[in-house]
Amino acid sequence: MFNACEPLPDAALSALVQQVKLHNGQRPSAVSFAATRIETRIDKLATSCSAQLMQLRDSLDTDCIGEASALPRFSAYLNAIDAIQQQFMREARTLGGDAHSAGAQMAWNALAFQAFDGEAARLLEEWLYLSLTCVLRVAKTRPSLLKNRIDGIRLCLTGIEDDEEFPGSAVYAQVCGSDEQARALFDEFSAGCQHISKLHALEYTRGHVLRALDRLIADQVQVQRQQWETRCLDKLHEDIQHIARLLDALLSTCTAESIAAYTGNQLYQLFSAQRVGELFSIIVDYPDSLAAIDDLRACVERLGNMRTVAHSLRESIERRLLHPGATTNDVLMQYISAIRCLRLLDPSSTVLEIVARPIRAYLRQRDDTVACIVRDMVSEDGESELFEDMAQGMQPAQQQREGVIYDEDCLGGWQPLPIEAKSVYRSAQRRDADVLSLLVSIYDTQDVFVHEFEAHLAERLLDSSGFDVGREAKQVEMMKLRFGGSALERCEVMLKDMADSKRVWQSQLSDAYSALVVSRQFWADALPTEPFALPPAMRAMRERYAGVFESLKPARKLEWRDAQSRVDVCVELQDRTLNLSVRPSQAAVLFAFGSAPRMALAELALALECSEEFALPRVRFWLARGVLREPSQGVFEVVEAEGQDNGGGSATAADAPAHSDSSNAQLANSDDEDEAGGASSAADARLDALRMHFNYIVGMLTNFGPLPLDRIHSMLGMFIPGDTTTADELRAFLTQMVREDRLDMAGGMYRLK
């Protein structure tokens, strides 16, 4: 019989094991009794150690989390646990020998779980996070200090400035202020990691270890926020992998549970999430943000999160761009930048197609989309996004696709499209189109762009002061390359009219009068009429020009349109001289006051053979420039000298009565604004008539909610029988109501404010 209170010799224990095998698993009573006594003693020892660990754990102060004091406190905690483990394993071997070492180890593993539970686990995470942050910082700012500190691990990272702000700066300054402190921190951290590995605590604390790494990676990623000028993902990945391999070595983790493998995937996940959230701003800053696009493309290739990127960007665009506060030009510029960025990010253009759908639908609802695109197409000011595409003309690939089915899969270097592409693309045509072609494809027909360009060309030709049309001819040629020569026939006629007008002008004996002779059927929309009588001097000059024209082209007769004409006048007053370029109707008003320095509005209208509504905006033009003043309501006179008094009347135009409706602050903006307010008395009268319909419109929007233009137009016809308001007139009126802040318009729908 063996004394159960004493450890069994190894030879005796082996003999008993052999007896157990011979008895087919039936252990002798003496062996059973001895083993039970040993296990009981080990259990008591474990209970005692458990009490010590619980007391030690409860003594932890978690208030130090986030502070530098957390590092030495948790290191001391690990040292105390290591001492308790050594005592437990020593006493367990004393009780049961090597034969019971496996059972003792299992008992300790259960105790280790208690040691790193609750608040201790939180402190372990904080200790790892702060230690790794400081070690990474030391490795990047003072790499020579840690060189060869651990066999097989190199921490010679690319250097940075030590005074640069980063998460954990305050702790770093306290514990790594000197080189000796930095070395001590690293040695203490290494010892602590070895304690964790020796205590077999990693299987219970792995989640907290990984959370500490997540925080470290998140901090490093956050530092790169809005840093788009240079690529940073590769360098960031290298730095994190250095730290992860160091931790792998210190914790002795196996390959299957490699921390380095985890951190690599986590870095890409966090970095991708940050760049996806910034993608809208990255597109705004393109091409300065090209490096950020390259980094994000690397993340997408590794993670395969193309659809997540697409839907996140689409949501950001719908929230931040597609609203009434953004101008049409802003929406177009962002769309153009998105096309170029997303084609770099995803060559298959799947992301672009998903993102572009709401943008294209929104642009179709904007009335000025076509005008903005055409202006950018022909602009040569250096800021145009489309002029380069316009100058290149139609792409060869597009020419091949005309009338045939084009399949780019036949080309070399073919790559299969992603699965997502099959649901968003009908053909390769739009996928490979240039930026301008994508913008043109917003509408079902190209005719809207041709018509808008015709209006743009007519406006430029009418506003030109001479007959030089070299730039306009170049624009027409570029449009012909893009849209075909037959679509630009009207533009060719406009340029020919300019050339013919130049020949007539050169045939005159005097350069005092020049005219643009145009073909009525091609220019009629751009040439409104103004019903007034020209002064005799201007009429005589016009008759002389008509005589020269009829001598050159006897079969044609001139019909004069004055709305776009300009007259250079020199106004000589007692104390000043004004040289101005004005409209003929404005010059006619001034000529009328030459024969009668003081006139009522009715007298002026009679002299000009026009309505008072037509004459009033022209009078306001001269009021704003101090040439006329309104001493009493509806009566105007010439101001020969600034500051002259006229009895009780106003001395200057700025002192006109409030009821005169001629505030100088509103009149002095520009002569174009004056003309816009009174270019056509019929249009003004029509606008006033539509104001009488506004109550009907308010009732519609109150009862039916937001309505589109066509619905409002049709309902007005129902409520007001015989109403002849056109859709264009109603659109202009509703636009005016939006400007006056009485209505709101979003997404093509009008609603009450």
Secondary structure, DSSP 8 states (H G I E B T S, - for coil): ---TTS---HHHHHHHHHHHHHTTT---HHHHHHHHHHHHHHHHHHHHHHHHHHHHHHT--GGGTTSTTHHHHHHHHHHHHHHHHHHHHHHHHHHH-GGGHHHHHHHHHHHHHHHTSTHHHHHHHHHHHHHHHHHHHHHHH-GGGSTTSSTT---------TT---TTHHHHHHHSSSHHHHHHHHHHHHHHHHHHHHTT-HHHHHHHHHHHHHHHHHHHHHHTTT--SS--HHHHHHHHHHHHHHHHHHHT--GGG-HHHHHHHHHHHHHHHHHHHTHHHHHHTTTTTHHHHHHHHHHHHHH--HHHHHHHHHHHHHHHTSSTTS-HHHHHHHHHHHHHHHHHH-TT-HHHHHHHHHHHHHHHH-TTHHHHHHHHHH--SS--SSHHHHHH-S-HHHHHHTTS---GGGSSS-----GGGGGT-S-HHHHT--HHHHHHTTSS-SHHHHHHHHHHHHHHHHH-SSS--HHHHHHHHHHHHHH-SGGGHHHHHHHHHHHHHHHHHHTSS-SS-------HHHHGGG---------HHHHHHHHHHHHHHHHH-TT-------TT--EEEEEE-SS-EEEEEE-HHHHHHHHHHHH-SEEEHHHHHHHHTS-HHHHHHHHHHHHHTTSEEEEETTEEEE-SSTT---TTS-SSGGG--GGG---HHHHSS-HHHHHHHHS-HHHHHHHHHHHTTHHHHHHHHHHH-SEEHHHHHHHHHHHSTT----HHHHHHHHHHHHHTTSEEEETTEEEE-
